[in-house]
Amino acid sequence: MTRAYEKLLEYVKFDTASDANSPTVPSTMKQKDLGEHLVKEMQVMGIKDAEMDENGYVYGSIPATPGYEKAPKIGFLAHMDTVADVPACEDPRIVEKYDGSDVVLNKEHNVVMRMADFPSLKQLVGDDIIVTNGLTLLGADDKAGIAEILTAAEHLLNDPSIPHGEVKIAFTPDEEIGRGPDHFDIKRFGADFAYTIDGALLGGVEYENFNAASSEVTVNGQSVHPGSAKNQMKNANYIAMEYNSLLPQEQKPEYTEGYEGFYFLHGMEGSVEKATLHYMLRDHDAKKFEEKKAMMDKVAAFINEKYGAGTVTVKTTDMYRNMREKIEPQIHLVHAVMDAMRQLGVEPVVSPIRGGTDGSKITYMGTPCPNFCTGGTNFHGRFETVSIQAMDKIVELIEKILTNYAEQSKK
């Protein structure tokens, strides 16, 4: 049977970058190309109900092993899209028995992956790792998760001796732009609970994420010929910079870690007449999250008092919430992953997600959905890499979680 990394190398050939500026569903139709490929693969391996809906969501299920029909219906999800910030994958290669030394990804362009720059690589020493050509994305986020889920599915379908309840599978578009669950059919999915498999080195377990909002700040200026501008011009560009300077500067992403939230100015455009600032607001703590949203309005009020009413307007939109409060009442979902990891000789590392996840919204839709690792690191960039051996272990982990729950159902 095909190993997970071999499936990954096939999937990364598909350019599936999503587009936050597109109004379509999915945001880019090329995501459906991978979806169609996955449906065909699933059908060939024996997942009879595999299909993709009109919105680009892929669904399928595996019946329970005879005698284990009362075991919980467990779902596994991964997303098909990749970020658009870096060109799509080209020419990935395998570095065998990575020894911790610098890896020349692209000699011509002098692109070198150094452990000094990426200390997480220490955990991959001794493994065979898949790397990029130094100029493009790999796409293991989250095609590694897809590969691991379907490799485990293939094992289950080819080995009826592995006990498991009904298995639910789904692959979503547009996760990277925060729209992954927007058109997800929770009833069609049909899981009692589920796991996203997305990101993190081997051992990573996550059940809390940021509370998130987007905030658009519009600055209205007044253009006057610079030769006669004194006491008349209101330069929206300058006022926009002033607005940004009044936010807590120590709470930028580059100064925060762990549970610390941030204000992230991720885009801006402007002229003398009008300037727009685009922010991401993030915090794990609900109270601090609300304080961040209030701060955006407080700064706007100060600017408006200084320059005149209507100079600044702020539109803040909630995006997703921390799933912790919904997962904690069913913490067995997290313990099940940790126990399975330890049974496989892997020490779990529980940490907060410094970002979002499809699992958060799916949890609030009624299906609890924590996350665990894919076995890679340095996602969203040219230095993305994933361990082949870690991918194999995560396939085992999926099977162990299913087996443990199946056996518990017999007690």
N, C-alpha and C positions, 0 to 999 in steps of 0.2 A: 504493500500500500504506500501511497505518497506520504512523505513526511510534511509537517506543517510548513517548514521553510520553503519547500518546493512549491507549495501552493502560493505562498507569499510572492515568490519570484515571478509567478504567472500573473498574479493580481496587480502587481505594481506596474505592469505594462500599460494598464488603463489609466489615462489621465482623468481624475475624478475631482479636480479642484472645484469647490463650491464658490458662489459669488454673492456676497452680501448685498450687492446693488441690484441684483436681479429680482423681479417680482414673481417669477415663475415657480412652480413646484414640480420637481425639485428645481433648485436655482440654476442648475446647469443640466441640460439633457444628457450630456456625456456620462453622468453618473448612472444613467439607465443602461449604458452599455455594459458596465460591470454587473449591474443587477441582472440583466438577461443572461450573462455568462454564469453567474452564480446559480440562477434557477435551473439552467440546463445541467450544471454539475450536480446539483442536489437531486434532480430527477434521475440522473444516471446512477447515482449511488443508492437510490431506492427511497428517497423522500417524495412520496407520491403526490402530496398536496402542495409542493413547492410552487410558488407563484410570486409575481411582482404586480402590485396594484398600479393604478393610473398615476399615483404620486411618486412612484419609484421606491416604495417600501417592499422588501422581500420577506416573505413568511414561509415557514415550513414546520413540520412536526415529525417526531419519531414516536411510534406507539410504545407503550410500556412493555417491558419484558413480561411474558405470561406469569401470572401470579403476583405481580407487583403493581397492579392497576390502582391500588389504593394509595400508593406513594404520591407525594406532592408533584404537581406539574411544574417543573422547573424550566425557566427560560434563560437563554443566553443571547446577548445582543452585542453587535459591533457596528461601527458606522463605515460607510463606503467612501465618503468624501475626504479630501485632503485640503490643507490650507492652500490659498492662492498666492501667498507671499513669495514662494520659491518655485521655480519651474518644476514641472512634473518629472518623475523619475526617469533617468536614463543610465544605462550601463552599471547597474549595481554589481558588486563583486564580493566574494567571500575571502576573508582573511582567516586562514586556518591557524588554530592554536595561538590566538592573540596573546602576546607576551608582555603587553603593557608599554611597549615602545611607541614612539611617534609613528603614525600611519600616514604615508603620503597618498592623499586621495586624488590629487591632480598635479602631476609634476609640471606640466606646461604652465599652469596658473599659480603654482606654488601654494597649493591648498593642503595644509597638513593638520591632521587631527592629533592634538597633544593631550596627554593625560593631565598636564599642568593646567590646561584650560578647561578640561572636562573630567574632574576627579571621579565622577560616577563610573568611568571606564574601569576603575579598579575592580569592580564587581564582575567584569567580563573577562578578566585575565584567565587564560587557559581554555576559554571557549572559542568555537568558530563563530565569527561575527560577520554579518552582512553590512557593508558600508556603501556609501554613495560614490559618485565620481567627483565629488567636491564642488559641483556646480548646481546640482539639482537635489530635490527632495528624494527620500527613499519611499515614504508612504506607508511605513509600518504602523503609523498612527492613521487609521486603525486597521489596515489590511492584515496586520499580524493577528489581530483579534479574530477577524473573519477566518483566516487560515487555521487558527487553533480550534475554533468552534467546528468547522467542517471536517477537520482531521479527526476530532473526537467523534463526530457524528458517523464518519466512515467506519471507525473502529466498532461503535455500537451496532451498526447495521451488519457488519461482517462477523461479529462474535456474539451470538445470542446468549452466551454464558455470563455476560456482564449484566448484573441486575440493575434495573433503573426504572423509574416511573416514566410517565410521558414527558418527552423533551420538546420544548418549544424554542424555535429559532427565529430570529429577526435581524435584518440588516437595514439600517436607516440611512437616508441621505441628509446632507446639510447640517450635520452635527457641529462642524467647525464654525458655522455662522449662527449657532444658537437656535436653529429651527428644527433640529432632529426629530423631536416628538410632536411637532405641531400638527401633523396629519397622521400620527401613529394610531392604528386601530387596536386599542387595548383589548377589546372583546375578541377580535380576530386572533390576536396573539394568544390569549387564553391561558396564561401562566398564573399559578398561585403566587409565585414570587420569581424574581429573576436576578441575573447579574449582567452588568456590562463588563466586557473585557476590553480594556482601553488604557494604554499607557502604563508606565512604571516598570522598574526593574523587577526581576523575580523576587517574590515575597511581598510585593506591595498590595495592601488591602486598604480600601477607602470607603467610608460611609458618611462623610460630611464634606460639603463643598461650600463655596462662597454663596452668600446672597448676592444677587447681581442686578444692576440697573444700568441703562444707558442714559446719558444726559447730553442734550444738544443745547449749546449756549449760542444765542444769536445776538450780535452786537450791531446796532444801527448807528452809523456815523453821519457826518455831514461833509460833503465834498465842496471845497472852495479852492480857487486857484491859489497855489502855494505862495505866489507873490503878494497876495492880499489876504492871507489866511488868518492873520493875527486876531485872536478873540472870536473867530468865526468857525474855523475848521474843527470838526470832531473826527479824528482819525480812528476809524473802527479797529484798525490793526493794532494801534497803540493801546486802545482800551481793552482789547482782547488779551493782550499780553499782561496788562495790569490785572485783569480778572484772574488769569492763571496764577499770577504771583501772590495773590491773596489767599489761595488755597493752601492747606498744610503741606509745606514742601517736603517734610520728612516722611510723608505718606505717599510717595511715588513708588511704583513697582520696584524700581532698582534699589530702594532702601528698605524693602520689607521682605519678610519670610514667615513661614509657619502660619500662625493664626492672625498675623497682621494684615489688615486690609489696606486698600489703596485707592487713590484717584489716578486714573491713567488717561492722559491726553493722547489719543491715538490717531487724531486727524485734525486738520485745520485748513481753512482756505479763507482768503479775505481780500478786500480792497478798502479804500478810504470810506466808501459808503456803507459797506457791510462786511462783517467777518463772522465766521462760524467755527466754533470749537466743539469737537466730539470727544466725549469722555466715557470711560467705563468706570463704574463705581462698584467696589467689591469689599465685602467683609463677612467673616463667618458669624460674628456676633450680630444678632438682629437689632439690638439697641444701637450699636455703633453704626450699623448700616443705615438706619433711619437718620442718625446724626449726620452722616455724609450727605444724604439727600437734602437735609435741611441746610447744610453749609452752602450748597450750591445756590440756594435761594437767598441765603443771608448775604453772600458776597454780591449777588445781583442787586439786592436792595441797597447796599452801600454804594455801588457804582451808579445806580439810578438817582440816588440822593445827590451824588457829586456832579453828575453830568446831565441830569434831567430824566424825568419819567419816560419809560419806554426805550431807554438806551440799550438795556440788556433784558432779554427774555430767556427763560430757562424751561426746557421741556424734558422732564425725567420720566423714563418708562421702566417699570420693573420687568426683569427678564426671567429669573428663576430664583428659587429659594433653597436654603440649606436643607438637605434631606434628613439630617441627623434626627430631628424631632420625630420623624415618621419611622425611621429605622430602629431607634433605640427600643421601642416597645416590642420589636421582633429581632432582638439582637442575636438570636440563634442563627440568623442568616450570616452574620459576620463570624461568629464562632465556628460555624460549619466550614468556612473557608480556611480559617486559621488551623482548625483541627486536621483538615485534609492536608494542608501544607506540611504540618509537623509529621504526619504519617509518611509523607514522601521525602522527609529529610530537609525541608525548607523552613527556615525561620521567618515567620510573618512579621512584616513591618507595617503597623497601622499609622497612617498619617492623613491629615486633611488634604483634600484636593484644592490646590490653588488655581481654581478655574471652575468650569461648569462641566456637566455631564448629562447625557440623555437620561441617565438613571434618576437624576433629581426630578425632572418633570414627570417621568414615568411613575416614580414613587408617589408624587402628588396626584397622579391620575388614578391611583388605587392599587398599583402593583409594586410592592417594595422592591428596590433595585439598587443594591450597593455595587461597588466596582472592585475588580482585582486586575492584576498586572498582565501585560503582554510579553514582558521580558526585554524591553528595549529602553533607549534613553536618547537624549538630545533631540527630541521631537520638534517638528516645525522648522527644521533648518537643514543646511547642507551637511551637518555632522551627525545626522540621525543614524543610529545603528541599532541592531537587534541581535541577540544571541540565539544561535540555532539550538543549542542544548536547552536554553531556557524555554524556548517555544515547545520543545518536546515535553518538558516537565509540566508546562501549563496544560497541554493536552491530557496528561495523566491526572492533573488536578481536576479538570472538568469531570473526568470519569470517576474520580474518587469521591467528589461531592455527590454525584448522582448515586453512586453505589452506597454511600453512607446513609443517605436519606431513604433509599429503597430498603436497606436492611432494618432501619429504625421503624419503618412502616409495618414490619412483620412482628415487632415486639408487642 
